[in-house]
Amino acid sequence: MKLGCCYFPEHWPEKMWADDARRMAEMGLSLVRIGEFAWSRIEPEDGRFDWGWLDRAIATLHDAGLKVMLCTPTATPPKWLVDRMPDMVALDEAGRKRGFGSRRHYCFSHLPYRAESRRITRALAERYGNHPAITAWQTDNEYGCHDTVLSFSDAAAARFREWCAARYGDVGALNAAWGNVFWSLEYASFDAIDPPNLTVTEANPAHWLDYRRFASDEVVSFNREQVDILREHSPGRDVTHNFMGFFTEFDHHGVGRDLDVATWDSYPLGFLEQFWFSAEEKNTYLRQGHPDIAAFHHDLYRGCANGRWGIIEQQPGPVNWARFNPAPLPGMVKLWTLEAMAHGAEFTSYFRWRQAPFAQEQMHAGLLRPDSSDAEAAGEARAAADAIEELGAQEVVQAQAALVFSYEAAWVCGIQPQGKSFRYLELAFEWYSALRRAGIDVDIVGPDADLSGYKAVLAPTLPITAPSLVEKLAALTCPVLIGPRSGSKTDSFCIPESLAPGELRALIPLTITRVESLRDGVSETGNGWTISRWREDVETALEPEFVLKDGRGVVFAQHNIRYCAAWPDRSLLDLLVGRVAGEARIATATLPEGLRIRRTATHLFAFNYSAQPVRFDLTGETIDPAGVSITALAQ
């Protein structure tokens, strides 16, 4: 695995560049990402390019033996472009302009902006596409960041009407699919359809689902336009995009199909602070991050681009954008780096090289402080580089367990949660975490993935279950665990005629006759476990495997298929994972709190996310806080 950093030569006097490059190489870095926000320096006026500084920056890095990942700068259109086409910006759900003054101020559906995106991408690719320093390209930066996937502009409305016409062909078919007879919502033509915002009360959920599908398709096609240009003018170089953490606003599998390698931006402390984790978890893992946050995304994005992935932004210290921004525990930057290696990363790049003393991210730490002295993470990057060199290349093989992850499922649960605390991402994460607590390696795969090689398959929830996926599940002989709400909606967001679980009934004979959502703090008890948030009434001749104390069934099984009809707590999840693993003959491990393991083809890695030393029984070691144990496997 290579190490790298994100560098902004345009932020620093040119006289500093050569020494920066020298120090990067001495630190063990070999990859440098540049250019993602540099459009105003590349093209300071419409049609007038200033290539000189970028030529010299790339040459300086190349002379130091560094390889460059060059980015298209379309995440930050310059002021002159916004002034020329002010309608290029997105409108938010309330109809307000998302204007110039920060970043991501464009609408994916604005055709003249798309032309500008292609133009600046082509200009960069033609100039640097065959430069010996350029090893890879990054398209744009963090699609959707700051809630920018959904736009409700005139451009988006026009493109949505075209999308609907292509999908349904006839407006009558759309009316029937959406159930527009309800509340007299029927349309006489596709031209009459607007985006689903600014309605008096909630819009039709089928309308919302198609709008989310459309918006995701816009991201995919926008990205593809840049990828096609880069491949034409820079053959043989990898093309990537940097995905984000806990983000489901577009289908990353769709974008990933056009990439050579998926990358993501890893900020374990920021994500712990910003998302649903309890106060106890946030305190326990304050300086380490939850032990499954980074790994969840490693495994998720490894499944987005044919198994190739990397980290292009790794947190090196306090960030600037979370509610609270603690510093990592000493050793955590090295741990995060080696954990990425254990999950198959091709590179880990730290954000950023030097902390900026100005503008919005001036409180975001780097490998260097603003005065160019080494920050705490610099020594850990050197230590990680030494460990990687000593260890040698690592190969990640297919895991024994697959977790099926669906972006569409996230949209369905978000559009119609039915219970305030039913969060798809949290449910998927909890199921993943249960596998990890048992010491099981996991591949996170999309609904279209080949499942035939796995010993166990888990699907936390799949409200819309395509016939092709049902066929794949039916062909499996390994244990399959399916979660609540699965098969509860048709492709057009209706309740199936035969009720839930819809087509999954071919796998397990049961019917969901009623569902209820439970307030926060309300739970129902079984034998050493509880359920909360969501519970389903099940009609079936099957005897339940797990029952509540009042006798109502929660988990049902037939042959190799299990269905969990509630939101399980961690104790029930652990029991289910243990039962599935036992039937699949997957070895499990009893791990102390905060310890996680991952296997490569040749080594067993153990990572201590606890703030206290822990004993690792598999090796007999005591691992220090933020410590890493690496053991060669018998071959």
TORDREN-563498 format. One record per residue (C-alpha): residue number from 1; x, y, z. Coordinates in Angstrom, 2 decimals, decimal comma, m for minus. Layout:
REM residues N
<NUM <X Y Z>> ...
This chain:
REM residues 635
<1 <0,00 0,00 0,00>> <2 <1,23 3,47 m0,90>> <3 <0,98 6,54 1,29>> <4 <0,23 10,03 0,10>> <5 <m1,21 13,41 0,98>> <6 <m3,50 16,10 m0,33>> <7 <m1,55 19,18 m1,34>> <8 <m2,58 22,64 m2,46>> <9 <0,43 24,28 m4,11>> <10 <m1,72 27,29 m5,00>> <11 <m2,04 28,01 m1,25>> <12 <1,68 28,40 m0,67>> <13 <4,56 30,52 m2,05>> <14 <6,28 28,71 m4,90>> <15 <9,59 28,89 m3,06>> <16 <8,17 26,35 m0,54>> <17 <7,20 23,68 m3,09>> <18 <10,53 21,94 m3,54>> <19 <11,13 21,57 0,19>> <20 <7,58 20,32 0,67>> <21 <8,12 17,68 m2,02>> <22 <11,42 16,64 m0,48>> <23 <9,87 16,27 2,96>> <24 <6,94 14,27 1,56>> <25 <9,31 11,76 0,01>> <26 <11,40 11,57 3,19>> <27 <8,22 10,89 5,20>> <28 <7,52 7,83 3,08>> <29 <4,81 9,39 0,90>> <30 <4,72 8,66 m2,82>> <31 <1,32 9,95 m4,04>> <32 <0,12 13,56 m4,01>> <33 <m3,41 14,69 m4,86>> <34 <m3,73 18,23 m6,23>> <35 <m6,06 20,54 m8,08>> <36 <m9,59 19,75 m6,87>> <37 <m10,40 23,37 m5,98>> <38 <m8,06 25,24 m8,33>> <39 <m10,31 26,33 m11,22>> <40 <m9,95 30,05 m10,51>> <41 <m6,15 29,75 m10,68>> <42 <m6,18 27,51 m13,75>> <43 <m8,62 29,76 m15,62>> <44 <m8,70 33,16 m13,90>> <45 <m10,86 34,63 m16,68>> <46 <m13,24 33,04 m19,13>> <47 <m11,10 31,39 m21,78>> <48 <m7,74 32,61 m20,40>> <49 <m5,71 29,76 m18,93>> <50 <m2,72 30,13 m16,64>> <51 <m0,97 26,78 m16,86>> <52 <2,46 27,94 m15,75>> <53 <2,07 27,51 m12,01>> <54 <0,45 24,07 m12,38>> <55 <3,15 22,97 m14,85>> <56 <5,81 23,92 m12,33>> <57 <3,98 22,35 m9,37>> <58 <3,63 19,00 m11,14>> <59 <7,27 19,16 m12,29>> <60 <8,43 19,89 m8,74>> <61 <6,59 16,91 m7,34>> <62 <7,78 14,69 m10,19>> <63 <11,39 15,75 m9,66>> <64 <11,13 14,55 m6,05>> <65 <10,01 11,10 m7,23>> <66 <6,36 11,64 m6,34>> <67 <3,36 10,56 m8,40>> <68 <0,39 12,89 m8,86>> <69 <m3,36 12,33 m8,75>> <70 <m4,75 15,32 m10,62>> <71 <m8,36 16,37 m10,04>> <72 <m10,96 18,03 m12,18>> <73 <m11,82 21,30 m10,40>> <74 <m15,56 21,27 m11,04>> <75 <m16,58 21,28 m7,36>> <76 <m15,66 24,98 m7,21>> <77 <m16,80 26,89 m10,31>> <78 <m15,18 30,34 m10,36>> <79 <m17,13 33,56 m9,79>> <80 <m16,90 34,68 m13,40>> <81 <m18,69 31,50 m14,49>> <82 <m21,47 31,84 m11,91>> <83 <m21,94 35,47 m12,95>> <84 <m22,19 34,43 m16,60>> <85 <m24,81 31,74 m15,91>> <86 <m26,43 32,53 m12,55>> <87 <m29,07 29,84 m13,03>> <88 <m26,37 27,12 m12,85>> <89 <m26,70 26,94 m9,05>> <90 <m28,97 24,44 m7,35>> <91 <m32,13 25,35 m5,48>> <92 <m32,73 23,67 m2,16>> <93 <m35,99 22,01 m1,12>> <94 <m37,33 25,37 0,09>> <95 <m36,57 26,94 m3,31>> <96 <m33,58 28,98 m2,12>> <97 <m30,50 29,49 m4,26>> <98 <m27,36 27,68 m3,15>> <99 <m25,03 30,38 m4,37>> <100 <m21,39 31,30 m4,71>> <101 <m19,24 31,74 m1,61>> <102 <m18,20 28,24 m0,55>> <103 <m18,15 25,15 m2,78>> <104 <m20,38 22,71 m4,68>> <105 <m22,45 25,61 m6,02>> <106 <m23,81 23,94 m9,13>> <107 <m26,78 21,86 m10,23>> <108 <m26,02 18,46 m11,78>> <109 <m28,89 18,99 m14,24>> <110 <m27,79 22,36 m15,66>> <111 <m26,76 21,55 m19,24>> <112 <m24,61 24,66 m19,90>> <113 <m22,69 23,92 m16,68>> <114 <m22,21 20,34 m17,81>> <115 <m20,69 21,73 m21,01>> <116 <m18,30 23,84 m18,90>> <117 <m17,46 20,78 m16,81>> <118 <m16,56 18,85 m19,95>> <119 <m14,58 21,79 m21,31>> <120 <m12,33 22,26 m18,25>> <121 <m11,92 18,48 m17,91>> <122 <m10,84 18,21 m21,55>> <123 <m8,43 21,13 m21,18>> <124 <m6,72 19,47 m18,21>> <125 <m6,67 16,03 m19,82>> <126 <m5,23 17,32 m23,08>> <127 <m2,45 19,18 m21,28>> <128 <m1,49 16,61 m18,63>> <129 <m3,01 13,34 m19,80>> <130 <0,31 11,83 m20,84>> <131 <2,55 13,58 m18,32>> <132 <4,83 10,98 m16,67>> <133 <3,97 12,26 m13,19>> <134 <0,23 11,73 m13,58>> <135 <m0,73 8,30 m12,27>> <136 <m4,45 8,86 m11,62>> <137 <m7,34 11,30 m11,93>> <138 <m10,05 12,25 m9,46>> <139 <m13,34 13,51 m10,83>> <140 <m14,71 16,57 m9,03>> <141 <m14,75 16,30 m5,22>> <142 <m17,20 14,64 m2,83>> <143 <m20,33 14,48 m4,94>> <144 <m23,29 15,51 m2,83>> <145 <m21,39 17,09 0,04>> <146 <m23,40 19,79 1,83>> <147 <m26,69 18,22 0,65>> <148 <m26,12 18,99 m3,01>> <149 <m27,42 15,87 m4,79>> <150 <m31,04 17,01 m4,78>> <151 <m31,70 20,22 m6,69>> <152 <m35,13 21,71 m7,34>> <153 <m34,10 24,16 m10,03>> <154 <m35,83 24,72 m13,37>> <155 <m33,05 22,73 m15,01>> <156 <m33,63 19,80 m12,66>> <157 <m37,40 19,96 m13,21>> <158 <m36,97 19,86 m16,99>> <159 <m34,56 16,93 m16,83>> <160 <m36,83 15,08 m14,40>> <161 <m39,75 15,33 m16,83>> <162 <m37,54 13,82 m19,55>> <163 <m36,45 11,07 m17,14>> <164 <m40,07 10,23 m16,29>> <165 <m41,03 10,12 m19,98>> <166 <m38,15 7,75 m20,71>> <167 <m39,04 5,51 m17,75>> <168 <m42,80 5,28 m18,23>> <169 <m43,40 6,11 m21,89>> <170 <m46,99 7,11 m21,23>> <171 <m48,17 9,50 m18,52>> <172 <m51,04 7,13 m17,77>> <173 <m48,52 4,48 m16,82>> <174 <m46,85 6,95 m14,46>> <175 <m50,20 7,88 m12,90>> <176 <m50,97 4,22 m12,32>> <177 <m47,52 3,40 m10,92>> <178 <m47,54 6,34 m8,52>> <179 <m51,17 5,82 m7,47>> <180 <m52,03 9,37 m8,50>> <181 <m55,75 8,74 m8,23>> <182 <m55,09 9,41 m4,54>> <183 <m55,79 13,09 m3,71>> <184 <m56,50 13,82 m7,43>> <185 <m52,80 13,92 m8,25>> <186 <m53,17 12,70 m11,85>> <187 <m51,18 14,40 m14,60>> <188 <m52,33 14,98 m18,19>> <189 <m48,77 15,14 m19,57>> <190 <m45,17 14,74 m18,49>> <191 <m44,72 18,51 m18,91>> <192 <m47,12 19,02 m15,98>> <193 <m44,87 17,20 m13,49>> <194 <m42,86 19,26 m11,01>> <195 <m40,28 18,17 m8,43>> <196 <m41,88 16,93 m5,19>> <197 <m40,96 19,96 m3,05>> <198 <m43,02 22,95 m1,93>> <199 <m46,18 20,88 m1,44>> <200 <m48,67 21,69 1,32>> <201 <m47,99 18,41 3,10>> <202 <m45,99 15,33 2,19>> <203 <m45,70 14,58 m1,51>> <204 <m46,47 11,18 m2,97>> <205 <m43,72 8,78 m1,77>> <206 <m43,52 7,23 m5,26>> <207 <m42,90 10,72 m6,67>> <208 <m40,10 11,21 m4,14>> <209 <m38,54 7,83 m4,87>> <210 <m38,42 8,50 m8,60>> <211 <m36,99 11,95 m7,94>> <212 <m34,22 10,38 m5,86>> <213 <m33,58 7,81 m8,58>> <214 <m33,44 10,61 m11,12>> <215 <m31,08 12,72 m8,99>> <216 <m28,78 9,74 m8,49>> <217 <m28,77 9,09 m12,24>> <218 <m27,76 12,72 m12,78>> <219 <m24,71 12,24 m10,56>> <220 <m23,81 9,06 m12,43>> <221 <m24,10 10,67 m15,86>> <222 <m22,26 13,84 m14,77>> <223 <m19,38 11,72 m13,52>> <224 <m19,40 9,55 m16,65>> <225 <m18,98 12,60 m18,88>> <226 <m15,71 13,45 m17,13>> <227 <m14,54 9,83 m17,02>> <228 <m15,02 9,41 m20,77>> <229 <m12,89 12,48 m21,49>> <230 <m10,14 11,40 m19,11>> <231 <m9,99 7,92 m20,61>> <232 <m9,77 9,38 m24,12>> <233 <m6,91 11,77 m23,39>> <234 <m5,11 9,98 m20,54>> <235 <m5,19 6,26 m21,33>> <236 <m3,76 3,84 m18,81>> <237 <m4,34 6,08 m15,78>> <238 <m6,78 5,15 m13,04>> <239 <m9,88 7,30 m12,61>> <240 <m11,46 7,63 m9,18>> <241 <m13,87 9,72 m7,17>> <242 <m13,76 10,39 m3,44>> <243 <m16,90 9,16 m1,68>> <244 <m17,89 10,24 1,82>> <245 <m18,81 8,62 5,12>> <246 <m22,38 7,54 6,00>> <247 <m23,69 9,09 2,78>> <248 <m26,46 7,53 0,70>> <249 <m27,89 10,35 m1,41>> <250 <m26,82 8,73 m4,68>> <251 <m26,08 5,18 m5,77>> <252 <m22,34 4,74 m5,30>> <253 <m22,47 1,41 m7,08>> <254 <m23,73 3,27 m10,15>> <255 <m20,88 5,78 m10,04>> <256 <m18,40 3,02 m9,18>> <257 <m19,18 1,10 m12,35>> <258 <m17,45 3,88 m14,30>> <259 <m14,38 4,07 m12,04>> <260 <m11,17 2,07 m11,91>> <261 <m10,82 2,48 m8,18>> <262 <m13,18 3,84 m5,52>> <263 <m11,80 6,17 m2,87>> <264 <m13,33 7,63 0,24>> <265 <m12,61 10,32 2,81>> <266 <m12,00 8,76 6,23>> <267 <m12,70 10,93 9,28>> <268 <m13,46 8,48 12,11>> <269 <m13,66 11,06 14,91>> <270 <m15,81 13,47 12,94>> <271 <m18,25 10,74 11,90>> <272 <m18,55 9,45 15,47>> <273 <m19,49 12,93 16,64>> <274 <m21,90 13,78 13,82>> <275 <m24,00 10,64 13,57>> <276 <m26,43 8,59 15,71>> <277 <m24,00 7,08 18,23>> <278 <m24,92 7,26 21,90>> <279 <m23,32 9,65 24,35>> <280 <m21,66 6,66 26,01>> <281 <m20,12 5,53 22,72>> <282 <m19,00 9,05 21,89>> <283 <m17,25 9,31 25,23>> <284 <m15,75 5,80 25,11>> <285 <m14,34 6,25 21,62>> <286 <m13,82 10,01 21,75>> <287 <m10,23 9,94 20,46>> <288 <m10,31 6,65 18,56>> <289 <m13,57 6,58 16,64>> <290 <m16,03 3,71 16,87>> <291 <m14,14 0,50 16,03>> <292 <m16,38 m0,25 13,03>> <293 <m16,73 3,16 11,36>> <294 <m13,62 3,04 9,20>> <295 <m13,89 m0,69 8,48>> <296 <m17,56 m0,37 7,44>> <297 <m16,63 2,12 4,75>> <298 <m13,52 0,20 3,69>> <299 <m15,68 m2,85 3,04>> <300 <m18,51 m0,82 1,50>> <301 <m16,35 1,00 m1,04>> <302 <m14,28 m2,07 m1,82>> <303 <m17,56 m3,38 m3,23>> <304 <m18,16 m0,37 m5,47>> <305 <m15,39 m0,65 m8,11>> <306 <m14,52 m4,31 m8,66>> <307 <m12,63 m4,65 m5,41>> <308 <m10,22 m1,76 m5,94>> <309 <m10,27 1,06 m3,43>> <310 <m8,22 3,49 m1,38>> <311 <m8,42 6,38 1,09>> <312 <m7,74 9,74 m0,49>> <313 <m8,42 11,81 2,66>> <314 <m7,38 10,30 6,00>> <315 <m7,94 12,28 9,18>> <316 <m4,54 13,20 10,71>> <317 <m5,75 15,26 13,67>> <318 <m8,69 17,41 14,77>> <319 <m11,08 18,32 11,95>> <320 <m12,98 21,60 11,70>> <321 <m16,51 20,56 10,73>> <322 <m17,93 18,39 13,53>> <323 <m19,81 19,66 16,59>> <324 <m16,75 18,82 18,70>> <325 <m13,31 18,08 17,29>> <326 <m11,01 16,10 19,61>> <327 <m7,48 15,05 18,75>> <328 <m6,77 11,38 17,99>> <329 <m5,28 9,21 20,71>> <330 <m1,54 8,82 20,10>> <331 <m1,10 5,92 17,69>> <332 <m4,53 6,14 16,06>> <333 <m3,33 7,68 12,80>> <334 <m0,96 4,75 12,37>> <335 <m3,71 2,30 13,37>> <336 <m6,18 3,78 10,85>> <337 <m3,50 3,54 8,16>> <338 <m2,65 m0,09 8,81>> <339 <m6,31 m1,01 9,15>> <340 <m6,90 0,33 5,63>> <341 <m4,08 m1,91 4,44>> <342 <m5,66 m4,92 6,13>> <343 <m8,90 m4,25 4,26>> <344 <m7,14 m4,08 0,91>> <345 <m6,52 m0,37 0,31>> <346 <m4,13 0,43 m2,54>> <347 <m3,18 3,74 m0,91>> <348 <m3,91 5,96 2,07>> <349 <m3,55 9,69 1,59>> <350 <m3,62 12,12 4,51>> <351 <m5,67 15,31 4,40>> <352 <m3,81 17,54 4,33>> <353 <m0,07 18,14 3,96>> <354 <0,01 21,47 5,79>> <355 <m2,73 23,07 7,87>> <356 <m3,98 26,22 6,17>> <357 <m3,77 29,41 8,24>> <358 <m6,68 31,02 6,37>> <359 <m10,27 30,48 5,15>> <360 <m12,89 27,90 6,07>> <361 <m10,63 24,96 6,94>> <362 <m7,96 26,76 8,95>> <363 <m8,81 24,70 12,05>> <364 <m8,37 21,40 10,17>> <365 <m5,10 19,70 11,17>> <366 <m2,54 18,46 8,65>> <367 <0,68 16,50 8,71>> <368 <2,40 19,85 9,19>> <369 <1,32 22,85 11,25>> <370 <0,83 26,21 9,51>> <371 <4,44 27,14 10,41>> <372 <5,67 23,99 8,58>> <373 <6,74 22,17 11,74>> <374 <5,76 18,53 12,04>> <375 <2,35 17,97 13,58>> <376 <1,76 14,89 15,71>> <377 <0,55 12,82 12,73>> <378 <3,80 13,26 10,81>> <379 <5,65 10,83 13,06>> <380 <2,79 8,33 12,84>> <381 <2,83 8,53 9,05>> <382 <6,56 7,75 9,10>> <383 <5,95 4,83 11,47>> <384 <3,16 3,53 9,24>> <385 <5,42 3,79 6,19>> <386 <8,10 1,77 7,99>> <387 <5,58 m0,88 9,05>> <388 <4,18 m1,17 5,53>> <389 <7,63 m1,58 4,02>> <390 <8,54 m4,24 6,56>> <391 <5,27 m6,12 6,12>> <392 <5,17 m6,15 2,33>> <393 <2,19 m6,25 m0,01>> <394 <m1,06 m7,68 1,35>> <395 <m3,74 m9,47 m0,64>> <396 <m7,35 m9,42 0,51>> <397 <m9,40 m12,48 m0,40>> <398 <m13,17 m12,79 m0,53>> <399 <m14,70 m12,73 2,93>> <400 <m16,86 m15,59 4,17>> <401 <m19,84 m13,35 4,92>> <402 <m21,58 m10,85 2,64>> <403 <m23,80 m7,99 3,80>> <404 <m26,15 m6,70 1,08>> <405 <m26,28 m2,89 1,05>> <406 <m28,83 m0,99 m1,04>> <407 <m28,84 2,76 m1,61>> <408 <m32,42 2,49 m2,83>> <409 <m33,34 0,91 0,50>> <410 <m31,91 3,96 2,24>> <411 <m34,09 6,23 0,10>> <412 <m37,24 4,21 0,78>> <413 <m36,66 4,23 4,54>> <414 <m35,88 7,95 4,47>> <415 <m38,94 8,86 2,42>> <416 <m41,35 6,85 4,58>> <417 <m39,58 5,97 7,84>> <418 <m42,89 5,29 9,64>> <419 <m40,88 5,66 12,82>> <420 <m38,64 8,64 13,56>> <421 <m35,68 6,49 14,62>> <422 <m35,79 3,97 11,75>> <423 <m32,51 4,82 10,03>> <424 <m31,33 2,51 7,28>> <425 <m27,66 3,35 7,71>> <426 <m27,79 2,67 11,43>> <427 <m29,50 m0,69 10,91>> <428 <m26,97 m1,76 8,27>> <429 <m24,10 m0,58 10,48>> <430 <m25,42 m2,49 13,51>> <431 <m25,66 m5,73 11,51>> <432 <m22,15 m5,19 10,17>> <433 <m20,84 m4,44 13,65>> <434 <m22,34 m7,67 14,99>> <435 <m20,36 m9,64 12,42>> <436 <m17,20 m7,77 13,36>> <437 <m17,74 m8,35 17,09>> <438 <m17,71 m12,06 16,26>> <439 <m14,38 m11,73 14,46>> <440 <m15,91 m12,37 11,01>> <441 <m14,54 m10,64 7,93>> <442 <m17,23 m9,03 5,78>> <443 <m17,72 m8,00 2,17>> <444 <m20,40 m5,32 1,74>> <445 <m21,98 m5,84 m1,66>> <446 <m24,74 m4,32 m3,76>> <447 <m27,99 m6,08 m4,65>> <448 <m26,59 m6,87 m8,11>> <449 <m23,51 m8,66 m6,76>> <450 <m22,72 m12,34 m7,23>> <451 <m23,51 m14,01 m3,90>> <452 <m22,67 m17,57 m4,85>> <453 <m19,23 m17,77 m3,22>> <454 <m20,22 m16,76 0,32>> <455 <m20,81 m18,96 3,34>> <456 <m23,38 m16,57 4,80>> <457 <m25,44 m13,67 3,40>> <458 <m27,12 m10,99 5,50>> <459 <m29,55 m8,32 4,26>> <460 <m30,47 m5,84 7,03>> <461 <m33,47 m4,62 5,04>> <462 <m34,49 m4,63 1,38>> <463 <m37,89 m2,93 1,12>> <464 <m37,84 m3,27 m2,68>> <465 <m36,59 m6,70 m3,67>> <466 <m35,91 m7,18 m7,37>> <467 <m36,90 m10,54 m8,87>> <468 <m33,29 m11,10 m9,90>> <469 <m32,15 m10,80 m6,28>> <470 <m34,89 m13,15 m5,10>> <471 <m33,65 m15,69 m7,66>> <472 <m30,07 m15,33 m6,41>> <473 <m31,14 m15,77 m2,79>> <474 <m33,24 m18,78 m3,72>> <475 <m30,23 m20,42 m5,37>> <476 <m28,11 m20,16 m2,22>> <477 <m27,62 m23,08 0,11>> <478 <m25,73 m21,08 2,75>> <479 <m27,51 m19,39 5,69>> <480 <m29,36 m16,20 4,70>> <481 <m30,59 m13,68 7,29>> <482 <m33,11 m11,08 6,10>> <483 <m34,18 m8,09 8,17>> <484 <m37,43 m6,21 8,79>> <485 <m39,36 m4,31 6,09>> <486 <m37,84 m6,51 3,38>> <487 <m40,18 m7,03 0,43>> <488 <m42,60 m4,47 1,89>> <489 <m42,76 m2,23 m1,21>> <490 <m43,06 m2,72 m4,94>> <491 <m40,76 m0,99 m7,41>> <492 <m43,28 1,87 m7,56>> <493 <m43,48 2,24 m3,76>> <494 <m46,75 0,39 m3,18>> <495 <m47,58 m2,35 m0,68>> <496 <m47,49 m5,68 m2,54>> <497 <m50,89 m7,16 m3,38>> <498 <m50,08 m10,19 m1,25>> <499 <m48,57 m8,02 1,52>> <500 <m44,97 m8,11 2,73>> <501 <m42,52 m9,75 2,27>> <502 <m43,74 m9,80 m1,32>> <503 <m41,70 m12,01 m3,61>> <504 <m39,55 m13,14 m0,69>> <505 <m42,47 m15,33 0,33>> <506 <m41,11 m17,79 m2,22>> <507 <m38,16 m18,26 0,16>> <508 <m39,96 m18,30 3,50>> <509 <m43,73 m18,79 3,91>> <510 <m44,89 m15,92 6,08>> <511 <m47,00 m12,78 5,77>> <512 <m46,59 m9,46 7,57>> <513 <m50,11 m8,48 8,57>> <514 <m49,32 m5,33 10,56>> <515 <m46,31 m3,22 11,54>> <516 <m45,76 m0,83 14,40>> <517 <m43,02 1,65 15,23>> <518 <m42,03 2,25 18,83>> <519 <m41,04 5,47 20,51>> <520 <m37,44 5,97 21,59>> <521 <m36,93 4,30 24,95>> <522 <m39,69 1,73 24,41>> <523 <m38,62 m1,89 23,98>> <524 <m40,05 m5,37 24,24>> <525 <m38,19 m8,20 25,93>> <526 <m37,18 m11,69 24,95>> <527 <m34,87 m14,16 26,69>> <528 <m31,82 m11,96 27,34>> <529 <m32,49 m9,60 24,47>> <530 <m34,87 m6,85 23,39>> <531 <m36,38 m5,37 20,26>> <532 <m37,19 m1,70 19,74>> <533 <m38,17 0,88 17,10>> <534 <m39,93 m1,56 14,72>> <535 <m41,98 m4,73 15,16>> <536 <m44,04 m6,76 12,70>> <537 <m47,00 m9,06 13,25>> <538 <m46,27 m12,28 11,38>> <539 <m48,80 m14,81 10,11>> <540 <m47,17 m18,19 9,39>> <541 <m47,30 m21,87 10,12>> <542 <m43,60 m21,79 11,03>> <543 <m42,57 m22,05 14,66>> <544 <m40,57 m18,96 15,68>> <545 <m36,90 m19,37 16,60>> <546 <m36,93 m16,37 18,92>> <547 <m39,99 m15,13 20,78>> <548 <m40,87 m12,25 23,04>> <549 <m41,86 m13,05 26,61>> <550 <m45,50 m12,67 25,61>> <551 <m45,05 m15,43 23,00>> <552 <m45,03 m13,34 19,85>> <553 <m42,46 m14,48 17,31>> <554 <m39,59 m12,26 16,17>> <555 <m37,33 m14,55 14,11>> <556 <m38,57 m17,28 11,77>> <557 <m36,64 m19,82 9,70>> <558 <m37,20 m22,29 6,93>> <559 <m34,28 m24,34 5,67>> <560 <m31,40 m21,86 5,17>> <561 <m33,55 m18,68 5,19>> <562 <m34,21 m16,60 8,31>> <563 <m36,42 m13,54 8,65>> <564 <m36,10 m11,10 11,55>> <565 <m39,38 m9,21 11,99>> <566 <m38,13 m6,44 14,28>> <567 <m35,27 m4,05 15,00>> <568 <m32,98 m6,31 17,10>> <569 <m30,75 m5,11 19,89>> <570 <m27,09 m6,08 19,95>> <571 <m27,69 m9,12 22,13>> <572 <m30,18 m10,58 19,67>> <573 <m27,93 m9,70 16,75>> <574 <m25,04 m11,48 18,44>> <575 <m27,21 m14,57 18,91>> <576 <m28,33 m14,49 15,28>> <577 <m24,78 m14,02 13,98>> <578 <m23,59 m16,85 16,20>> <579 <m26,31 m19,17 14,92>> <580 <m25,68 m18,24 11,27>> <581 <m21,91 m18,63 11,69>> <582 <m22,34 m22,01 13,36>> <583 <m24,53 m23,32 10,54>> <584 <m22,11 m21,90 7,96>> <585 <m19,09 m23,32 9,78>> <586 <m17,51 m19,89 9,97>> <587 <m15,04 m19,61 12,82>> <588 <m15,83 m16,88 15,32>> <589 <m13,79 m15,22 18,05>> <590 <m14,67 m13,77 21,42>> <591 <m13,16 m10,29 21,33>> <592 <m12,83 m7,81 24,19>> <593 <m14,61 m4,48 23,89>> <594 <m12,91 m2,27 21,31>> <595 <m10,79 m4,97 19,67>> <596 <m11,34 m5,82 16,01>> <597 <m9,56 m8,22 13,67>> <598 <m9,10 m8,53 9,91>> <599 <m7,37 m11,20 7,85>> <600 <m5,45 m10,87 4,64>> <601 <m4,24 m13,85 2,64>> <602 <m1,09 m14,03 4,78>> <603 <m1,64 m12,15 8,05>> <604 <m4,03 m11,66 10,95>> <605 <m4,35 m8,02 12,04>> <606 <m5,78 m6,95 15,42>> <607 <m6,64 m3,32 16,19>> <608 <m7,26 m1,98 19,68>> <609 <m9,80 0,85 19,57>> <610 <m10,06 0,83 23,34>> <611 <m8,44 3,50 25,47>> <612 <m7,18 0,67 27,70>> <613 <m4,86 m2,29 27,05>> <614 <m6,72 m5,43 25,99>> <615 <m5,75 m9,09 25,84>> <616 <m6,01 m10,80 22,47>> <617 <m6,63 m14,46 23,29>> <618 <m5,93 m15,75 19,78>> <619 <m2,27 m14,77 20,13>> <620 <m1,93 m14,38 23,90>> <621 <m0,78 m10,76 23,48>> <622 <m1,73 m7,69 25,44>> <623 <m2,29 m4,88 22,95>> <624 <m1,82 m1,27 24,07>> <625 <m4,40 1,45 23,39>> <626 <m4,29 2,34 19,67>> <627 <m2,01 m0,66 19,24>> <628 <m1,84 m3,02 16,29>> <629 <m0,92 m6,70 16,37>> <630 <0,13 m8,41 13,12>> <631 <0,59 m12,18 13,02>> <632 <1,64 m14,29 10,05>> <633 <m0,90 m16,97 9,17>> <634 <0,15 m20,56 8,64>> <635 <0,34 m21,25 4,91>> 
